[in-house]
Structure formats: structure tokens, C-alpha cells
Amino acid sequence: MSIIKGGLLDRRGFLKTTAATAMAATVPMSGAMAAPKRGGHMRMGKAHGQTTDTLNPGTWENGFTIAMAFAIHGYLTEVGPDGSVIPNLAESWEASDDASEWRMKIRKGVQFHSGKELTPEDVVASINFHRGEDSTSAAGPIVAPIQDITIDGDTVVFKLDGGNADFPFILTDYHLAICKATGDSIDWQSGDGCGAYILKNKNFGVSISLERNPNHWRDDVGFFDSIEMLALVDQNARTTALVSGDVDAVDRLDLKTVDLLGRKPGINIKSVAGTQHYTIPMDTKIAPFNDNNVRQALKYAINREELVEKILFGYGSLGNDHPIGSGQRFYNKELEQKTYDPDKAAWYLKQAGMDSVSVNLSSSDAAFSGAVDAAVLYQASTRGTGIEMDVIREPNDGYWSDVWMKKQMVFSYWGGRPVEDQMFATAYKCGASWNESYWCNERFDELLVKARAELDEDKRREMYYEMQDICANDGGSVIPMFANYVFGVNDKIHISENIASNWDLDGERWAERWSMA
């Protein structure tokens, strides 16, 4: 029998259970809620979306494309509202004793929007799309441990290069959408998925429109008849659209005015603590950021408490220069919390052989609401440390394609990942596509592989503790704060009390889980 601890399946039970058991563990919570209503047209305003977005799953990197992906596509597994992993297109799974082989039984009777039946061959092609030396997918690092994928009847067999008891969580990644196999690849261009909604129109950077899939295999998701999702990157435009009734919900509210907004009749504010965090990656390939003493100076020169108070208005908590949230299983609670220390910042500059250093910090509210203000506060806190910081305000449109991972020091945000290995492999492993600071640490990468395969909880905890220490005190990113997900909906929308926290807006599965009130 599976054991639920902190919303996650206990490792021993997880390896020995089937996905059907995992699904059953989530039923009592949802079963107590009133049944959602079917029908209606839902309008969502997103603080994301740009003209360079595509339907290619290897390129998805913002809240607009993630929400679209979960609406139109099916996945082998998904993160449930309580944080556990539950079945989707894989109706059950089994692991070998060392968790190096996983057998995923593929659900029968599932159709793509075009009417084609889902087959194990589609699953293999969809995962292989992100594998191999020629792949440019951002999911490359998380599927790299897969050595071979074979088909055994209605079961897909994954053979890994070592044990990974978190593998079903890895398959929840939003890049790993199951698309139709075609030739030696997949058909991603058409947007033909097997999700709860059909993509009818798209104008990236502006909006997309969706219609409910009448042939979807599940009857407990997909309640709206149709959805329009708009890219409203401008904070004022997004808030105004909610107040005026032009949209039914918006994400990433302006925390300076959220309390006032919540007093308006018909508007409800939701605040959910999770793994979302804001980062300031430095390009460690170039000077001065290739010197860890300079990186440490910049980490001690930021006033984290001030940012949580003035940027998050209390809707968050202090970060400690690593991406693991305090609610996660292997969070290092013993790691000393960095505090604002101008003298220590100056000392680290001296260790680098410098009396002063000049840096450019690029920011835009495309990164997160208040990112420009946060940059100005950071600039002010560096005075007297020897750090001369110039804040460059970048345009919202094109920020993720032209600034992020292009300029020397930038603001960024992450929704986090449900397990530590996935977060570290995606953004901190040397050479990972989304290693936004281009940081490499041989010991960190060694521990990443060992921790993934270690089945002893205590030994694995020690490894993840050390990895967080390395990340905090050698890594290439300043991570000053973790932010709650704060979004607004009007009273026309019904949301379950059990809101997922692995991504914004109910795990970005709002299109499936919400309904008209």
C-alpha cells in the first residue's frame, strides 16, 4: 500500500505500487467537492507569451506555452493537486528493484484530436524527440539518463543508465508531451494532441483559442466549452482586463496593489506557496563572473529581506542561492542563511584582487512583476561595497529570446520542479540547455548522478544537502527569494480548494481543472 508523506508518495511504496493506487490516493480530496459545471467560455490573461513562441515542445519555456501544452496534449504522468504523481496516458507502472527499468502500461482507447488512436509507438517517438546528440530540446538533460526505450505489447519499457526512483515525476515535465509519431520524429507542427482541448487558432504573442475535446478519454477534466488565452505581458493591461471583466482570470498580480484589488466586488485573490523562485544568473563564462569571489560578493550585496518586503509584500520567503524550496523533501534546513552584509561583499572583492567591479544588470517585468524595481533596490544595496551596478531596463517583448542567457547578468524566474533531481538537471548541470549561468562544477555533477541512483533516503539526503551548499556558495546565480503564486479570478469561475502548487494557476492545469461557477 502506498504511503503519502507531505503530498509525495513514499519511495518504498512508490516503487511497489501501481499508478492506479496513486490515483486512488487522491480521490477523497476531490470527491468531497461539488461537481464542476460544464459549459461556458473562459478568458485567461497571462503575463507571458511572445511572438517567438512555437508549438515545438522542446522550446516551451513560459507560462503561456506551458498552459497551452497541458490543455492540448496528454502526458504519461502528471503532478496531482496534492503534489503526488498520478497516471495520465500511462495507466500503471512498475519498476525494477534498483529502479533502473520502468515499465509504463499505455492506456487504451485514447484518441488524438484528429481521431488517430494513441499507440506505444507515439510514446516512444515523443520521448525520443528530446534525446540524442542532435536534439536541441530544453528537456535533453532530464531524458539523458534514458539508455533505451522498447515496446512490449501495450507497455513501453524505459531502461536508464542507473536507478532513479523519481522517474515517473520526470515524465510530468511539460516538454514531454505525447504527440503523433510521423516518420522518424513526431508531428508537433499541427498541434494535434490528445488533451482535453483542441487548438483552434493561434497568434503567438497575442492569443490562442481552444475548444473542448468531445472525445477526450476523461470525464473529470475539461469543463469549459471554449477558452481564449491572451498574452497580456503588461501588468496594467492585465489588471485592467480583470477589473473590467474582459478576462475571467489573470496570473502574476501586482503585489503592490493586490490587497486593494481584492476589495473589488466579484474579484477573488488566491495565494499559493510553492517552489516558484526568482533568480539573477550571471554568465560564469566571462569575467568578472568566472571568479567565485565576485559571485559571492554579489550574493552578500543583495538585501533579501528588503526584496521580500518591498517586491513580494510578504507573499514569499527568503532565498538562499539554491533552487530547492523549504517544503521539498530534501531541503537543506542546516545551510546557513545568507544575509545582507556589505562588509563581507567588499571582503570577497578583495579576495578577487579587486577594489571595485562594474556590472550591468538587465531587467524587465517580463521576468516577474516588480523585477525592474527589484533591480533598482539591488543596485542601491551594492553602494559602498565596491560593486558599481548599472541597471538596464529591457523591453518586455523578446526578453526571453534576446536577453535571457544572452546578457551578462539578468533577472529570471522559475516555477521549480516537483523533485530536486529534475530542478538540478534542468538548470544546474554543466552543459544543460537551460543552465542560465553556464555554471559548471565537477563535484556537483558527480553528486547529481549518484543521488539519482541512491535508494537509501539518508544517503540521498546527504548528497542533496551538499549539492545545495555547493550551489549556494559556488553557483552562478543569486537566488534572493521564493514567491507565492498570486493570481486573481472573478466570481464566475469555480476553483477547487485543493490548488496545486507545482506551477502557477493550479499547476498550469487550470484549463482542465477549473469550471464556471
NORCORKA-V73188 format. One record per backbone hydrogen bond with DSSP energy under -1.0 kcal/mol. CO is the residue of the C=O (numbers start at 1). NH is the residue of the N-H. Records with the same first field share a line. If there is no record, write none. Layout:
CO=NH  NH
This chain:
3=10
5=8
8=5
10=14
11=15
12=16
13=17
18=22
19=23
20=24
21=25
23=26
26=30
27=31
28=32
30=33
40=225  226
42=228
43=248  249
44=230
45=251
46=232
50=53
56=59
58=138
62=66
63=67
64=68
65=69
66=70
67=71
68=72
69=73
71=197
72=195
74=178
75=89
76=88  90
78=86
80=83
84=80
86=78
89=107
92=105
94=103
96=99
99=164
100=160
101=96
102=158
103=94
104=156
105=91
110=118
112=115
116=112
119=123
120=124
121=125
122=126
123=127
124=128
125=129
127=130
128=131
132=135
137=140
139=143
143=146
145=161
148=159
150=157
152=155
154=106
155=152
156=104
157=150
158=102
159=147  148
164=167
166=169  170
167=171
169=172
170=173
173=176
175=177
180=187
182=185
185=182
186=188
193=113
196=213
198=211
201=209
203=206  207
206=231
207=203
208=229
209=200  201
210=227
211=198
213=216
223=39
225=212
226=42
227=210
228=44
229=208
230=46  232
234=238
235=239
236=240
237=241
238=242
239=243
240=244
241=246  247
248=490
249=45
250=488
254=257
257=261
258=262
261=264
264=267
266=491
268=489
270=487
272=485
276=483
277=414
279=412
280=478
281=410
282=284
283=286
288=291
291=295
292=296
293=297
294=298
295=299
296=300
300=341
302=304
303=307
304=308
305=309
306=310
307=311  312
308=314
312=315
314=316
315=484
317=482
325=328
328=331
331=333
341=345
342=346
343=347
344=348
345=349
346=350
347=351
348=352
349=354
350=353
357=388
359=390
361=392
362=411
363=394
364=367
368=371
370=374
371=375
372=376
373=377
374=378
375=379
376=380
377=381
378=382
380=383
382=385
386=357
388=359
390=361
392=363
396=399
398=402
399=403  404
403=406  407
408=283
409=362
412=279
414=277
419=423
420=424
421=425
422=426
423=427
424=428  429
429=432
432=435
434=436
435=438
437=284
441=445
442=446
443=447
444=448
445=449
446=450
447=451
448=452
449=453
450=454
456=460
457=461
458=462
459=463
460=464
461=465
462=466
463=467
464=468
465=469
466=470
467=471
468=472
469=473
470=474
476=282
478=280
479=321
480=319
481=278
482=317
485=272
486=253
487=270
488=250
489=268
490=493
492=517
494=515
497=499
503=507
504=508
506=509
509=513
510=514
512=222
515=494
